[in-house]
Amino acid sequence: MSSSDIFIGETIGTAILILLGAGVCAAVTLKASKARNAGWLAISFGWGFAVLTAVYISGPLSGAHLNPAVTLAIAIKDNDFGDLPVYWGGQLLGAMIGAALTWIAYYGQFHAHLTDREIVGGPGAQDTRAKAVEAQENQAGPVLGVFSTGPEVRNPLMNVATEVIGTFVLCIAVLTQGLNADGKGLGTLGALITALVVVSIGLSLGGPTGYAINPARDLGPRIVHALLPLPNKGGSDWGYAWVPVVGPLIGGAIAAGVYNVAFA
């Protein structure tokens, strides 16, 4: 795989992943959506199907890592870090593109949701954004959950531990069951296995933090949330943003270490 193939494949694949993953979050969250309040089961399966679709699309080009933690785990397994920046760059760019496409697809629903007084407040609701920038920069706005994750109980050490555990499960499954014959990415059967693992993680381990298990999946859309001209959008919770980056990277590294000791 050339560097251009890797970058293009990871950009396209991660964009599809976030479009469909953030899309199901938007469908469940936004007031004018037909799927509103469909629940956690819909979100978990929506993200699993998003992984499946994205892997099949990008696999031939880049091996479909779609996740900096997976890329790190494979790099540690192979002791080959040469393509790491290319993978990570494509993944972050793709995540931002996917988040922007979600905004476009649900543009009317975002506007209706964020101008609804039941959601954002009374006659002074239009001041919410300015107040958020001034006093609530580190708090989650009413639609941040469409773009990024957040904890139900805010305890950084506990939240990092949850993300480490969830990402460890994902990466050890990829390394032991999902890689293609070259061991550089996900194979055809590996795509299905990984998608089902993501559903399982969502159902079993997703409740505490929203299971980012992917630094690009969380950071890229959070940046887009901060930049988009959404009315009354509130803060982007930058005080928490490091957790879904650091936790998954630690989890991926641990998974690679366990793989090299126990399976290699």
Disulfide bonds with the S-S distance in Angstrom:
none
